[in-house]
Amino acid sequence: MSIFISKIVAFLLLSSCALPVLSQEWDFEQKSAGLALSYESKMPDEDRYEGMRVLLQGQYYLDKEREPVDEGRSCCKKPSVPTVYRGLMEGKIRYSFDGSGLETLNLGLSPWSILWVSGEENTSSSSSKKDYLAVGATRFIKDKPLEVDYYLEVALGRAGRQVEFHAKPDSPHTYRVGVQSSLGWALAETEVAGYSDVSNPFVGFYVDLEYEHEKWGGVYVNARFINGFSFSNPTRGHPTVREGQVRNGYFKQFQNCLKLDVYWAKRSFYFDEGGLPGLYSWGRSYVTELSCRFN
């Protein structure tokens, strides 16, 4: 497993120059690379992983192709300009210089996905902005502070919609709401002895709330909840795992490629094996990130 992880890390480092999970689940139309400083705290009381950390983040896709306008969708003011992404990759590395080294690794790969973006100017108070569909979206997480040896998630499908709201068409204020859902299979293993490896189906739910001013930037809240389930009683040997993250912050996209993102995030895992006590771990991050977005 460690050799496999090393190869993935090396490939992403060469491809994107730096290894995100970006602030919004919809923010993948451009490639990006970023560097962040983070203050980490592990709960409950454990100071081994507390303190300043360095985060390398980035996003890369092998190919994207703009397809002809979908006339069948433009009649209803729905997103109508489709773009297909192939080999969409994202990742985040958290590294400590105080002896613990590589602490977290978060990688994502979507072999094929399509994004429909509205092809019309907004002339009403609300309009659909984006629709999204991905097949085979895969996520891999290794998190030493949360005692997660590995978490591998493969979504058979993932889909969602983002809607924009304006008080009037020329308003500098924009409000966005995005919702996504996914369905697939997950594998997981904790570093805590005595708990079995997990293999379960899951249902995922993503939500993004965002306000942006055209001059001053914006604030956002987003959350991800991946809930594993079993068709039988966990006490009969079918453990499940839940994974999640809640994040909110401030962002500002500058005239050049630079984007500033200041946020706090809470990530968590919960292993449930019926006869054993529930294994719940979580941690907080306070992050200042500067990234560059490019084509």
Sequence and secondary structure as in RCSB ss.txt:
>XXXX:A:sequence
MSIFISKIVAFLLLSSCALPVLSQEWDFEQKSAGLALSYESKMPDEDRYEGMRVLLQGQYYLDKEREPVDEGRSC
CKKPSVPTVYRGLMEGKIRYSFDGSGLETLNLGLSPWSILWVSGEENTSSSSSKKDYLAVGATRFIKDKPLEVDY
YLEVALGRAGRQVEFHAKPDSPHTYRVGVQSSLGWALAETEVAGYSDVSNPFVGFYVDLEYEHEKWGGVYVNARF
INGFSFSNPTRGHPTVREGQVRNGYFKQFQNCLKLDVYWAKRSFYFDEGGLPGLYSWGRSYVTELSCRFN
>XXXX:A:secstr
 HHHHHHHHHHHHHHHS     SSTT  SSEEEEEEEEEEEEETTEEEEEEEEEEEEEEEEEEEEE    HHHHT
TT   EEEEEEEEEEEEEEEETTTTEEEEEEEEEEEEEEEEE  S   SSEEEEEEEEEES EEEEEETTTTEEE
EEEEEEEEEEEEEEE SSTT SEEEEEEEEEEEEEEEEEESSTT   EEEEEEEEEEEEEEEETTTEEEEEEEEE
EEE  SS GGGT  EEEEEEEEEEEEEE SSSEEEEEEEEEEEEEEE TTS  EEEEEEEEEEEEEEEE 
